[in-house]
Amino acid sequence: MVGFDQVTKGYGDVRAVDGLTLALHPGQTVALLGPNGAGKSTTLDLLLGLRRPDTGTVRVFGTEPREAIVAGRVGAMLQSGGLMDEVTVAELVRLACALHPRAHPAADVLARAGLTQIADRRVDKLSGGQAQRVRFALATAGDSDLIVLDEPTTGMDVTARQAFWATMREQADQGRTVLFATHYLEEADAVADRVLVLHRGRLLADGTAAEIKARAGARRISFDLAGAIDEQVLRALPFLTSLTVSGRTVRLQSSDADATVHAVYGLGLYPRNLEVAGLGLEQAFVALTAAEEAKQP
């Protein structure tokens, strides 16, 4: 198991991680979300032993993070990780495999990352998406129990993203823990078993994507209206949390969709193409963090 116990980390007056307690379990695919400055990068750095907590403890399979990494139990793909120049993809992957205490065959690592066709290409001649696949290959060069990914699909096209997440699902199905930080919330919604939302260094929400969406509470309402639209009248609707009007189309968010729709009809309006749906993960994320931000002095 991987765990944080009352972990804090500060930089001057800024508390990047503030009393973080959580546990990660084998076979989980976990998305780490949060606005810029929420503490995601510092959390990953602490997990990988790149920084030490000011207070609290971080344990990775019962040991200090650096001990787990030296033992080959952790693979990492960091957004800031550089790649060696003037070597080929195959040479770099073979080096990573040679250094890993629990290495996979280099040919298998290249194939899993979709790099076989460009194995002889120099690393400094790769596109952004290809370089990301190389970083992924380095993170999975050995039989690691925990795979940590920071914005892993940046620069990848749709096909490469789909292949990447299919591979990650295979890793989790084999009992590995996959933790990834991302700004692509649709990916988190689609692939994560569990979603962690950080805000100002604290754990704001922890659950499945469905649970996070339900916690946000609000629902989306959209409909079309004929004739002139009086936005001030619409803004007076009960339980309204947001309103946008585009041409004849009205889009609302409401904390009580039934009451809001009832009030629309009560105004004598006749909505057409009425749709009511739950928030997507992105909208739920925005709603939760905005509500938390509103509480701050």
C-alpha positions in Angstrom: 0.0 0.0 0.0 1.1 3.6 -0.6 0.1 6.2 2.0 0.3 9.8 3.1 -0.3 10.4 6.8 -0.9 14.1 7.9 1.8 15.3 5.4 2.6 19.0 5.1 5.1 20.7 2.8 5.6 24.5 2.6 7.7 26.9 0.6 8.1 30.1 2.6 4.6 31.3 3.4 2.9 29.0 0.9 1.6 25.6 2.2 1.7 23.5 -0.9 0.5 20.4 0.9 -1.5 20.8 4.0 -2.3 17.8 6.3 -2.7 15.3 3.4 -3.8 11.9 4.4 -4.7 9.2 1.8 -4.0 5.6 0.8 -3.6 4.0 -2.6 -4.3 0.3 -3.1 -3.1 -2.3 -5.7 -5.1 -2.5 -8.9 -6.4 1.1 -8.7 -6.2 3.7 -11.5 -6.3 7.0 -9.6 -6.6 10.5 -11.1 -5.1 13.4 -9.2 -6.9 16.6 -10.1 -6.7 20.2 -8.9 -6.4 23.8 -10.2 -3.0 25.3 -10.7 -1.3 25.7 -7.4 -3.4 23.0 -5.7 -0.3 20.9 -4.7 -0.4 18.2 -7.3 3.3 18.4 -8.4 4.5 18.7 -4.8 2.4 15.6 -3.9 4.0 13.6 -6.7 7.5 14.9 -5.7 6.9 13.7 -2.1 5.7 10.4 -3.3 8.8 9.9 -5.4 11.2 11.0 -2.7 12.2 14.1 -4.7 11.2 16.2 -1.7 10.8 15.5 2.0 7.7 16.4 4.0 8.0 19.1 6.7 5.7 17.0 8.9 3.9 13.7 8.5 5.1 10.5 6.7 5.0 9.1 3.2 5.3 5.4 2.9 5.6 3.4 -0.3 5.1 -0.3 0.2 6.2 0.0 3.8 9.4 1.9 3.2 10.7 5.4 2.5 9.9 6.5 -1.1 13.6 6.4 -2.2 14.0 2.9 -0.9 11.0 1.7 -2.9 12.4 3.4 -6.1 15.9 1.8 -5.6 14.2 -1.5 -5.3 12.4 -1.0 -8.6 8.9 -0.9 -7.2 8.1 2.5 -8.7 8.1 3.8 -12.2 7.5 7.5 -13.0 6.7 9.6 -16.1 7.2 13.2 -15.1 6.2 16.2 -17.2 9.5 17.9 -16.4 11.6 14.9 -17.2 14.3 15.5 -19.8 15.5 12.9 -22.3 19.1 12.2 -23.4 20.1 13.7 -26.8 22.1 12.1 -29.5 20.9 8.5 -28.7 18.3 6.5 -30.4 15.0 5.5 -28.8 16.1 1.9 -28.6 19.4 2.8 -27.0 17.7 4.8 -24.3 15.1 2.1 -23.6 17.8 -0.6 -23.4 19.7 1.6 -20.9 16.6 2.0 -18.7 16.0 -1.7 -18.8 19.7 -2.4 -18.0 19.4 -0.2 -14.9 16.1 -1.5 -13.6 16.4 -4.3 -11.0 13.2 -5.9 -12.3 13.6 -5.2 -16.0 11.3 -6.2 -18.8 12.8 -7.2 -22.2 13.6 -4.0 -24.1 11.7 -5.2 -27.2 8.6 -5.7 -25.1 8.9 -2.2 -23.6 9.3 -0.7 -27.1 6.2 -2.6 -28.4 4.1 -1.7 -25.4 4.8 2.0 -25.9 4.2 1.9 -29.6 7.9 2.7 -30.4 9.0 -0.3 -32.4 8.7 1.5 -35.7 10.8 4.5 -34.6 13.3 2.6 -32.4 16.2 3.7 -34.5 15.3 7.4 -34.5 17.3 9.8 -32.5 15.5 11.0 -29.4 16.1 14.7 -30.2 14.3 14.2 -33.5 11.0 13.1 -32.0 7.7 15.0 -32.0 6.2 15.9 -28.7 3.8 13.0 -28.7 6.6 10.5 -29.6 8.7 11.9 -26.8 5.9 11.3 -24.4 5.7 7.7 -25.5 9.4 7.4 -24.8 8.9 8.7 -21.3 6.1 6.2 -20.8 8.5 3.4 -22.0 11.1 4.5 -19.4 8.4 4.5 -16.7 7.4 0.9 -17.5 10.9 -0.5 -18.2 10.6 -2.9 -15.3 8.0 -4.7 -13.2 7.1 -1.8 -11.0 4.2 -2.0 -8.5 3.4 1.7 -8.7 3.3 3.8 -11.8 3.2 7.6 -11.4 2.3 9.7 -14.4 2.3 13.5 -14.6 0.2 14.8 -17.6 1.0 11.6 -19.5 -0.9 12.2 -22.8 0.2 15.8 -23.5 1.1 16.0 -27.2 -0.4 12.6 -28.1 -3.0 12.3 -30.8 -6.3 10.6 -30.2 -5.2 7.2 -31.4 -2.0 7.3 -29.2 -4.1 8.4 -26.2 -6.5 5.5 -26.6 -3.6 3.0 -26.9 -1.9 4.5 -23.9 -4.9 4.2 -21.6 -5.6 0.6 -22.8 -2.0 -0.2 -21.7 -2.5 1.5 -18.4 -5.7 -0.5 -17.8 -3.8 -3.7 -18.4 -1.2 -2.5 -15.9 -3.9 -2.0 -13.2 -5.6 -5.3 -14.1 -2.3 -7.0 -13.3 -2.4 -5.6 -9.8 -0.3 -2.4 -10.2 -1.3 1.0 -8.9 -1.5 3.7 -11.5 -1.6 7.3 -10.3 -1.8 10.1 -12.8 -2.2 13.9 -12.7 -4.0 15.4 -15.6 -5.7 18.5 -16.9 -7.7 16.3 -19.4 -10.7 15.7 -17.1 -12.5 13.7 -19.8 -9.7 11.2 -19.5 -10.1 11.0 -15.7 -13.8 10.5 -16.1 -13.3 7.7 -18.6 -10.4 5.7 -17.1 -10.0 6.4 -13.4 -11.4 4.0 -10.8 -10.9 6.8 -8.2 -10.6 10.6 -8.4 -8.7 12.7 -5.9 -9.3 16.5 -6.0 -6.8 18.7 -4.3 -7.4 22.4 -3.4 -4.8 24.5 -1.7 -2.9 21.5 -0.6 -5.9 19.8 1.0 -7.9 16.7 -0.2 -11.2 18.3 -1.2 -12.8 15.2 -2.6 -12.1 11.4 -2.9 -14.3 9.0 -4.7 -15.3 7.6 -8.0 -16.0 10.0 -10.9 -19.8 9.3 -10.4 -19.5 10.2 -6.7 -17.6 13.4 -7.4 -20.3 14.4 -9.9 -23.0 13.6 -7.4 -21.3 15.6 -4.7 -21.3 18.7 -6.9 -25.1 18.5 -6.8 -26.0 20.8 -9.7 -27.5 19.5 -12.9 -27.4 21.0 -16.4 -30.6 22.2 -18.1 -30.8 23.4 -21.7 -33.7 24.4 -23.9 -34.7 26.7 -26.8 -37.1 29.6 -26.5 -38.9 31.4 -29.3 -39.0 35.2 -29.4 -37.0 37.6 -27.2 -35.3 36.3 -24.2 -35.2 38.3 -21.0 -32.0 37.2 -19.1 -33.0 39.2 -16.0 -36.2 37.1 -15.7 -34.2 33.9 -16.1 -31.6 34.9 -13.5 -34.4 35.0 -10.9 -35.2 31.3 -11.4 -34.9 29.4 -8.1 -31.8 27.2 -7.4 -29.9 28.7 -10.4 -26.1 28.5 -10.2 -25.2 29.6 -13.7 -26.8 30.9 -16.8 -25.7 31.4 -20.4 -27.8 32.4 -23.4 -26.6 31.8 -27.0 -29.1 32.9 -29.6 -32.3 31.1 -28.8 -30.6 28.4 -26.6 -30.6 28.8 -22.8 -28.2 26.7 -20.7 -28.6 26.6 -16.9 -27.0 24.9 -14.0 -29.3 24.3 -11.0 -29.0 22.7 -7.6 -32.6 21.6 -7.9 -33.4 20.9 -11.5 -37.0 19.9 -11.0 -37.9 23.1 -9.2 -36.1 25.2 -11.8 -37.8 23.6 -14.7 -41.2 24.0 -12.9 -40.5 27.7 -12.4 -39.6 28.1 -16.1 -43.1 26.9 -17.0 -44.5 29.0 -14.2 -43.2 32.1 -16.0 -45.4 31.2 -19.0 -42.4 30.2 -21.1 -42.6 27.2 -23.4 -39.2 25.6 -23.6 -38.5 23.4 -26.6 -35.8 20.6 -26.9 -35.6 20.5 -23.1 -32.7 18.4 -21.7 -31.8 17.8 -18.1 -28.5 16.0 -17.3 -26.0 15.6 -14.6 -22.7 17.5 -14.6 -19.7 16.0 -16.4 -16.6 15.6 -14.3 -15.2 18.8 -15.6 -18.2 20.9 -14.6 -18.4 19.1 -11.2 -14.7 19.8 -10.6 -15.2 23.5 -11.4 -18.3 23.7 -9.2 -16.5 22.0 -6.2 -13.4 24.1 -6.4 -15.4 27.3 -7.0 -17.5 26.6 -3.9 -14.4 25.9 -1.8 -12.7 29.1 -3.1 -15.8 31.1 -2.1 -15.3 29.9 1.5 -11.8 31.4 1.7 -11.4 34.8 3.4 
